Amino acid sequence: MPAHIELGEKGEQLAVNYLRALHYSILETNWRWQKAEVDIIAQIDQTLVFVEVKTRSYDTVSKPEEAVHLKKQQLLKNAAEAYCEQQALHLELRFDIIAIIKAQGKTSTKHIQSAF
């Protein structure tokens, strides 16, 4: 498996563990709809949270969260609408980004709530 794919999978698992520690219920991981993939769909209280996870082994070029461009945001919003319709859910929606940097033996996690 390519190193960047492995790093991404590790980052997503770290994000799942992070959210669980904050008492989020994890409903789905890597949920696909058309051209979109939602890394994590979670629920906290009456809020359904769609989470994009970005993991990097560096932060010198750009921050991981900067990689969630407008096209990706729109794909996630469309996927969220489809998920709610399929599941017949009527909850408040929120879109978060979890940015993870694993460099020099250290891991940092940044949770941006209501990122877009």
N, CA, C and O of each residue as an XYZ file, in Angstrom:
464
protein
N       0.844     -1.174      0.000
C       0.000      0.000      0.000
C       0.896      1.246      0.000
O       1.855      1.319      0.768
N       0.584      2.221     -0.858
C       1.386      3.449     -0.878
C       1.380      4.152      0.479
O       0.392      4.109      1.211
N       2.488      4.790      0.795
C       2.657      5.431      2.110
C       1.596      6.494      2.380
O       1.123      6.610      3.510
N       1.215      7.267      1.375
C       0.236      8.336      1.618
C      -1.152      7.765      1.906
O      -1.923      8.362      2.657
N      -1.473      6.615      1.317
C      -2.759      5.960      1.595
C      -2.752      5.426      3.027
O      -3.723      5.581      3.767
N      -1.654      4.806      3.397
C      -1.522      4.268      4.756
C      -1.590      5.392      5.790
O      -2.236      5.245      6.828
N      -0.929      6.505      5.510
C      -0.966      7.649      6.419
C      -2.393      8.170      6.561
O      -2.837      8.486      7.665
N      -3.109      8.259      5.440
C      -4.495      8.718      5.467
C      -5.387      7.808      6.290
O      -6.220      8.285      7.061
N      -5.220      6.497      6.134
C      -6.025      5.546      6.911
C      -5.719      5.647      8.401
O      -6.627      5.581      9.230
N      -4.454      5.807      8.740
C      -4.083      5.970     10.155
C      -4.691      7.253     10.716
O      -5.175      7.278     11.847
N      -4.661      8.311      9.917
C      -5.243      9.573     10.349
C      -6.735      9.453     10.594
O      -7.254      9.994     11.571
N      -7.429      8.743      9.708
C      -8.869      8.572      9.881
C      -9.175      7.768     11.143
O     -10.142      8.064     11.844
N      -8.367      6.765     11.435
C      -8.587      5.994     12.658
C      -8.307      6.848     13.899
O      -9.024      6.755     14.895
N      -7.270      7.670     13.835
C      -7.000      8.596     14.947
C      -8.176      9.543     15.153
O      -8.551      9.835     16.288
N      -8.755     10.021     14.057
C      -9.893     10.935     14.145
C     -11.106     10.240     14.756
O     -11.807     10.836     15.573
N     -11.363      8.996     14.374
C     -12.467      8.223     14.957
C     -12.258      8.083     16.463
O     -13.177      8.318     17.247
N     -11.059      7.704     16.858
C     -10.756      7.547     18.289
C     -10.907      8.877     19.038
O     -11.424      8.914     20.155
N     -10.461      9.941     18.425
C     -10.568     11.283     19.013
C     -12.038     11.631     19.245
O     -12.408     12.071     20.334
N     -12.877     11.437     18.226
C     -14.299     11.768     18.349
C     -14.992     10.888     19.385
O     -15.816     11.375     20.159
N     -14.669      9.610     19.404
C     -15.263      8.715     20.408
C     -14.914      9.170     21.820
O     -15.749      9.109     22.722
N     -13.681      9.626     22.008
C     -13.264     10.104     23.331
C     -14.064     11.337     23.755
O     -14.194     11.625     24.945
N     -14.596     12.060     22.769
C     -15.431     13.229     23.047
C     -16.918     12.876     23.068
O     -17.775     13.760     23.080
N     -17.212     11.587     23.072
C     -18.579     11.054     23.185
C     -19.430     11.226     21.931
O     -20.658     11.268     22.018
N     -18.799     11.325     20.779
C     -19.528     11.281     19.521
C     -19.874      9.827     19.227
O     -19.103      8.926     19.555
N     -21.009      9.598     18.622
C     -21.355      8.275     18.104
C     -20.917      8.243     16.646
O     -21.284      9.115     15.859
N     -20.140      7.244     16.299
C     -19.683      7.105     14.916
C     -20.727      6.283     14.169
O     -20.966      5.120     14.497
N     -21.348      6.898     13.160
C     -22.396      6.223     12.399
C     -21.855      5.547     11.150
O     -22.295      4.455     10.789
N     -20.905      6.189     10.493
C     -20.331      5.657      9.250
C     -18.890      6.125      9.125
O     -18.508      7.175      9.642
N     -18.106      5.323      8.428
C     -16.782      5.764      8.001
C     -16.660      5.446      6.511
O     -17.166      4.431      6.033
N     -15.991      6.321      5.804
C     -15.772      6.172      4.365
C     -17.072      5.912      3.607
O     -17.139      5.033      2.747
N     -18.095      6.686      3.937
C     -19.399      6.546      3.295
C     -19.350      7.225      1.932
O     -18.910      8.368      1.810
N     -19.808      6.507      0.908
C     -19.745      7.019     -0.469
C     -21.125      7.329     -1.016
O     -22.098      6.616     -0.771
N     -21.171      8.421     -1.765
C     -22.365      8.800     -2.509
C     -21.895      9.518     -3.763
O     -21.234     10.554     -3.690
N     -22.242      8.958     -4.905
C     -21.804      9.471     -6.203
C     -20.295      9.691     -6.185
O     -19.539      8.744     -5.970
N     -19.845     10.929     -6.408
C     -18.410     11.209     -6.465
C     -17.812     11.572     -5.110
O     -16.614     11.834     -5.008
N     -18.632     11.588     -4.084
C     -18.175     12.028     -2.760
C     -17.892     10.846     -1.849
O     -18.553      9.809     -1.914
N     -16.898     11.032     -1.004
C     -16.661     10.104      0.098
C     -16.568     10.930      1.367
O     -15.765     11.858      1.465
N     -17.397     10.580      2.331
C     -17.371     11.263      3.620
C     -16.521     10.391      4.550
O     -16.836      9.221      4.772
N     -15.456     10.961      5.086
C     -14.550     10.182      5.933
C     -15.260      9.653      7.170
O     -15.154      8.469      7.491
N     -15.980     10.520      7.863
C     -16.673     10.119      9.098
C     -18.024     10.824      9.155
O     -18.128     12.025      8.907
N     -19.047     10.056      9.484
C     -20.345     10.634      9.821
C     -20.578     10.279     11.278
O     -20.593      9.107     11.652
N     -20.758     11.297     12.086
C     -20.894     11.096     13.527
C     -22.090     11.888     14.038
O     -22.628     12.758     13.354
N     -22.486     11.558     15.258
C     -23.577     12.305     15.886
C     -23.181     12.663     17.305
O     -22.624     11.854     18.046
N     -23.486     13.898     17.656
C     -23.317     14.364     19.025
C     -24.607     15.107     19.378
O     -24.974     16.083     18.723
N     -25.272     14.639     20.401
C     -26.572     15.187     20.779
C     -27.499     15.140     19.563
O     -27.692     14.073     18.981
N     -28.064     16.260     19.176
C     -28.984     16.307     18.037
C     -28.324     16.885     16.778
O     -28.994     17.449     15.913
N     -27.013     16.736     16.698
C     -26.274     17.258     15.549
C     -25.592     16.117     14.811
O     -24.889     15.301     15.408
N     -25.812     16.076     13.515
C     -25.160     15.126     12.629
C     -23.930     15.820     12.058
O     -24.035     16.888     11.454
N     -22.763     15.208     12.251
C     -21.504     15.854     11.890
C     -20.827     15.073     10.768
O     -20.562     13.877     10.890
N     -20.556     15.776      9.680
C     -19.847     15.201      8.541
C     -18.412     15.699      8.628
O     -18.149     16.901      8.592
N     -17.489     14.747      8.743
C     -16.104     15.099      9.050
C     -15.181     14.726      7.891
O     -15.180     13.592      7.413
N     -14.408     15.700      7.460
C     -13.349     15.468      6.488
C     -12.035     15.430      7.264
O     -11.719     16.353      8.015
N     -11.279     14.360      7.076
C     -10.011     14.194      7.780
C      -8.878     14.420      6.785
O      -8.863     13.829      5.705
N      -7.946     15.264      7.149
C      -6.766     15.512      6.327
C      -5.541     15.246      7.183
O      -5.354     15.853      8.237
N      -4.714     14.330      6.712
C      -3.518     13.937      7.455
C      -2.284     14.229      6.608
O      -2.250     13.925      5.416
N      -1.303     14.803      7.219
C      -0.045     15.113      6.539
C       1.121     14.684      7.418
O       0.998     14.554      8.636
N       2.254     14.469      6.764
C       3.477     14.150      7.505
C       4.371     15.386      7.596
O       5.537     15.295      7.978
N       3.811     16.535      7.243
C       4.530     17.802      7.273
C       3.504     18.929      7.359
O       2.318     18.711      7.114
N       3.950     20.111      7.701
C       3.051     21.268      7.667
C       3.747     22.497      7.109
O       3.305     23.627      7.314
N       4.843     22.258      6.402
C       5.624     23.384      5.906
C       5.061     23.984      4.627
O       5.187     25.190      4.415
N       4.446     23.182      3.771
C       3.935     23.683      2.504
C       2.582     24.357      2.699
O       2.395     25.512      2.317
N       1.660     23.645      3.284
C       0.338     24.196      3.583
C      -0.271     23.401      4.723
O       0.164     22.290      5.027
N      -1.271     23.977      5.344
C      -1.943     23.292      6.439
C      -2.902     22.262      5.854
O      -3.481     22.498      4.794
N      -3.082     21.126      6.523
C      -3.956     20.078      5.981
C      -5.370     20.568      5.682
O      -5.960     20.184      4.672
N      -5.909     21.404      6.546
C      -7.287     21.868      6.368
C      -7.465     22.734      5.114
O      -8.579     22.883      4.612
N      -6.368     23.299      4.615
C      -6.451     24.116      3.408
C      -6.736     23.283      2.163
O      -7.066     23.830      1.111
N      -6.611     21.970      2.278
C      -6.865     21.080      1.147
C      -8.357     20.808      0.930
O      -8.727     20.151     -0.044
N      -9.204     21.296      1.812
C     -10.649     21.095      1.660
C     -11.189     22.300      0.885
O     -11.695     23.261      1.464
N     -11.066     22.219     -0.422
C     -11.431     23.315     -1.308
C     -12.949     23.381     -1.527
O     -13.687     22.514     -1.057
N     -13.398     24.392     -2.228
C     -14.832     24.629     -2.416
C     -15.540     23.465     -3.101
O     -16.662     23.123     -2.728
N     -14.904     22.854     -4.093
C     -15.530     21.720     -4.787
C     -15.759     20.564     -3.818
O     -16.823     19.944     -3.837
N     -14.782     20.272     -2.982
C     -14.915     19.204     -1.987
C     -16.012     19.549     -0.986
O     -16.793     18.679     -0.599
N     -16.077     20.795     -0.568
C     -17.114     21.222      0.368
C     -18.504     20.997     -0.226
O     -19.406     20.516      0.460
N     -18.673     21.344     -1.496
C     -19.972     21.162     -2.131
C     -20.317     19.682     -2.265
O     -21.468     19.295     -2.059
N     -19.336     18.852     -2.606
C     -19.565     17.402     -2.674
C     -20.024     16.864     -1.326
O     -20.939     16.043     -1.260
N     -19.391     17.324     -0.252
C     -19.753     16.869      1.085
C     -21.155     17.331      1.469
O     -21.908     16.582      2.091
N     -21.501     18.551      1.106
C     -22.844     19.053      1.405
C     -23.902     18.247      0.659
O     -24.940     17.907      1.226
N     -23.641     17.942     -0.613
C     -24.581     17.133     -1.387
C     -24.706     15.726     -0.810
O     -25.806     15.179     -0.727
N     -23.580     15.146     -0.414
C     -23.598     13.811      0.186
C     -24.370     13.832      1.507
O     -25.104     12.892      1.811
N     -24.207     14.881      2.276
C     -24.925     15.002      3.553
C     -26.426     15.027      3.331
O     -27.175     14.365      4.049
N     -26.863     15.780      2.350
C     -28.291     15.825      2.036
C     -28.804     14.446      1.633
O     -29.880     14.029      2.062
N     -28.038     13.745      0.815
C     -28.436     12.403      0.372
C     -28.491     11.435      1.552
O     -29.414     10.627      1.657
N     -27.496     11.522      2.441
C     -27.461     10.635      3.606
C     -28.692     10.868      4.482
O     -29.352      9.918      4.902
N     -28.990     12.118      4.749
C     -30.147     12.436      5.598
C     -31.441     11.941      4.958
O     -32.332     11.443      5.646
N     -31.536     12.078      3.656
C     -32.734     11.607      2.956
C     -32.836     10.081      3.024
O     -33.904      9.540      3.309
N     -31.730      9.397      2.762
C     -31.721      7.924      2.802
C     -32.063      7.399      4.187
O     -32.775      6.403      4.318
N     -31.560      8.064      5.218
C     -31.748      7.602      6.590
C     -32.980      8.215      7.259
O     -33.288      7.911      8.411
N     -33.674      9.074      6.530
C     -34.847      9.791      7.060
C     -34.507     10.518      8.362
O     -35.241     10.437      9.347
N     -33.379     11.230      8.343
C     -32.922     11.967      9.520
C     -33.246     13.439      9.381
O     -33.126     14.018      8.301
N     -33.652     14.028     10.470
C     -33.964     15.462     10.501
C     -33.239     16.079     11.688
O     -33.848     16.471     12.684
N     -31.931     16.153     11.549
C     -31.080     16.698     12.609
C     -30.358     17.937     12.086
O     -30.302     18.183     10.881
N     -29.818     18.696     13.005
C     -28.954     19.810     12.617
C     -27.700     19.223     11.973
O     -27.181     18.207     12.437
N     -27.213     19.856     10.906
C     -26.010     19.377     10.220
C     -24.835     20.296     10.521
O     -24.989     21.506     10.687
N     -23.659     19.684     10.585
C     -22.437     20.446     10.792
C     -21.334     19.793      9.974
O     -21.313     18.572      9.817
N     -20.430     20.593      9.459
C     -19.314     20.090      8.664
C     -18.017     20.474      9.358
O     -17.701     21.654      9.504
N     -17.275     19.467      9.782
C     -16.029     19.673     10.511
C     -14.851     19.184      9.683
O     -15.001     18.370      8.772
N     -13.693     19.694     10.017
C     -12.433     19.187      9.478
C     -11.570     18.787     10.662
O     -11.452     19.526     11.639
N     -10.972     17.618     10.563
C      -9.954     17.226     11.541
C      -8.637     17.156     10.774
O      -8.469     16.339      9.868
N      -7.715     18.026     11.153
C      -6.399     18.104     10.522
C      -5.386     17.434     11.443
O      -5.259     17.787     12.615
N      -4.676     16.468     10.892
C      -3.701     15.706     11.685
C      -2.336     15.827     11.024
O      -2.194     15.648      9.815
N      -1.346     16.129     11.835
C       0.034     16.156     11.354
C       0.823     15.141     12.167
O       0.896     15.219     13.393
N       1.417     14.179     11.448
C       2.270     13.168     12.070
C       3.679     13.411     11.537
O       4.005     13.023     10.415
N       4.501     14.050     12.346
C       5.855     14.390     11.910
C       6.818     14.285     13.073
O       6.485     14.630     14.207
N       8.004     13.809     12.784
C       9.088     13.712     13.753
C       8.658     13.002     15.032
O       9.016     13.414     16.135
N       7.887     11.931     14.870
C       7.463     11.130     16.013
C       6.358     11.740     16.855
O       6.008     11.195     17.901
N       5.808     12.853     16.420
C       4.747     13.524     17.170
C       3.488     13.595     16.310
O       3.556     13.623     15.081
N       2.346     13.624     16.981
C       1.065     13.757     16.302
C       0.316     14.938     16.888
O       0.156     15.044     18.104
N      -0.145     15.825     16.015
C      -0.986     16.924     16.465
C      -2.331     16.831     15.757
O      -2.410     16.495     14.575
N      -3.379     17.133     16.502
C      -4.743     17.059     15.992
C      -5.415     18.401     16.180
O      -5.389     18.979     17.267
N      -6.017     18.892     15.106
C      -6.750     20.160     15.136
C      -8.160     19.887     14.656
O      -8.357     19.457     13.519
N      -9.145     20.131     15.508
C     -10.557     19.897     15.173
C     -11.204     21.242     14.901
O     -11.316     22.085     15.791
N     -11.625     21.429     13.671
C     -12.266     22.684     13.269
C     -13.752     22.400     13.113
O     -14.179     21.794     12.131
N     -14.529     22.841     14.083
C     -15.985     22.638     14.034
C     -16.610     23.699     13.159
O     -16.149     24.839     13.108
N     -17.674     23.306     12.467
C     -18.380     24.226     11.557
C     -17.396     24.897     10.610
O     -17.399     26.119     10.457
N     -16.554     24.086      9.976
C     -15.494     24.591      9.117
C     -16.017     25.274      7.855
O     -15.389     26.183      7.312
N     -17.181     24.813      7.408
C     -17.800     25.437      6.227
C     -19.280     25.211      6.247
O     -19.984     25.657      5.341
